[in-house]
Structures are given as structure tokens and as C-alpha cells.
Amino acid sequence: MTAKKINYQGDVKLAKAWGNVVLKNADMTLETDTLRLDRIKQEAYYQDNGTVIDSANTLTSKIGRYFMELKKYQFLDSVHIENP
């Protein structure tokens, strides 16, 4: 993950990244302005617009959650997908 700024609270294992946040794994790229990460639950989530790009799709939504262990997403509010 890259971002302009990251704040991490080690005692509760919560992080907040903001400013051109990019989260990548082998299969996809998530881009958003602010991303919160819960290391205990192994979940990352955004609440103010995000874009997920994989080999076949570009998906945008206002709210989204990424479950890291399952490598699955949940998208809520204003979801739009582009797929050729």
C-alpha cells in the first residue's frame, strides 16, 4: 500500500491512509483517497469513493470493503462496473 500519509495505532492495530491511496495485490489494484485498515479483522475499507481494477473489470463505488484473508470485496452505494 502506498499513500501520502498513514497514521497507525499499534495498540489497536488500526491504520488510516489518505492522499492517493493505492493498495495492490497480484490480481487487482484499489485506488481511493482514504482507506482504513483493521489488522485484527484483516479488512480494509473506504467510505468516500474507490476504484478497483483487475484484468477484466473497472469497478467504482462510494463505499467498499476488502476482506484480505478471503481476497473478496463488498461494494455498496453507487456501484458501477465497466467490462468490455
C-alpha positions as CSV (number, residue, x, y, z in Angstrom):
1,M,0.0,0.0,0.0
2,T,1.2,3.5,-0.8
3,A,-0.3,6.8,0.3
4,K,0.8,10.4,1.0
5,K,0.1,9.9,4.8
6,I,-0.5,7.0,7.1
7,N,-1.5,7.0,10.7
8,Y,-1.1,3.7,12.6
9,Q,-2.4,2.9,16.1
10,G,-0.3,-0.1,17.1
11,D,-2.2,-0.7,20.4
12,V,-5.5,-1.4,18.5
13,K,-3.9,-2.3,15.1
14,L,-5.9,0.2,13.1
15,A,-4.4,2.3,10.3
16,K,-5.7,5.2,8.3
17,A,-4.1,6.1,5.0
18,W,-5.0,9.1,2.9
19,G,-3.9,11.0,-0.1
20,N,-3.7,9.0,-3.3
21,V,-4.0,5.6,-1.6
22,V,-3.1,2.6,-3.8
23,L,-3.5,-1.0,-2.5
24,K,-2.2,-3.7,-4.8
25,N,-2.1,-7.5,-4.8
26,A,-1.3,-9.9,-7.6
27,D,-4.8,-9.7,-9.0
28,M,-6.1,-6.2,-8.5
29,T,-5.4,-2.6,-7.7
30,L,-7.6,-0.5,-5.4
31,E,-7.4,3.3,-5.6
32,T,-9.1,5.7,-3.2
33,D,-8.4,8.9,-1.3
34,T,-8.8,7.5,2.2
35,L,-8.5,3.9,3.3
36,R,-8.9,2.4,6.8
37,L,-7.3,-0.9,7.7
38,D,-8.2,-3.2,10.6
39,R,-5.3,-5.6,11.0
40,I,-7.1,-7.7,13.6
41,K,-10.1,-8.3,11.3
42,Q,-7.9,-8.3,8.2
43,E,-10.3,-5.8,6.5
44,A,-9.6,-2.6,4.5
45,Y,-12.5,-0.2,3.8
46,Y,-13.2,3.1,2.1
47,Q,-16.3,5.3,2.6
48,D,-15.8,8.1,0.1
49,N,-15.3,6.6,-3.4
50,G,-12.9,4.0,-4.6
51,T,-11.9,2.3,-7.9
52,V,-10.9,-1.4,-8.2
53,I,-9.2,-2.5,-11.4
54,D,-8.4,-6.1,-12.3
55,S,-7.6,-7.9,-15.6
56,A,-11.2,-7.6,-16.9
57,N,-13.1,-5.0,-14.9
58,T,-13.0,-1.5,-13.6
59,L,-15.4,-1.0,-10.7
60,T,-16.3,2.2,-8.9
61,S,-18.3,2.6,-5.7
62,K,-18.9,5.1,-3.0
63,I,-18.3,2.5,-0.2
64,G,-16.3,-0.7,-0.3
65,R,-14.7,-3.3,1.9
66,Y,-11.9,-5.7,1.1
67,F,-11.6,-8.9,3.1
68,M,-7.9,-9.7,2.9
69,E,-7.9,-13.3,4.0
70,L,-10.7,-14.2,1.6
71,K,-9.5,-11.9,-1.2
72,K,-13.1,-10.8,-1.6
73,Y,-14.8,-7.4,-1.9
74,Q,-18.1,-5.9,-0.8
75,F,-19.3,-2.8,-2.7
76,L,-22.1,-0.5,-1.5
77,D,-23.7,2.7,-2.8
78,S,-23.4,4.0,-6.3
79,V,-21.7,0.8,-7.7
80,H,-20.7,0.9,-11.4
81,I,-18.8,-1.7,-13.3
82,E,-17.1,-1.5,-16.8
83,N,-16.4,-4.7,-18.5
84,P,-15.7,-5.0,-22.3
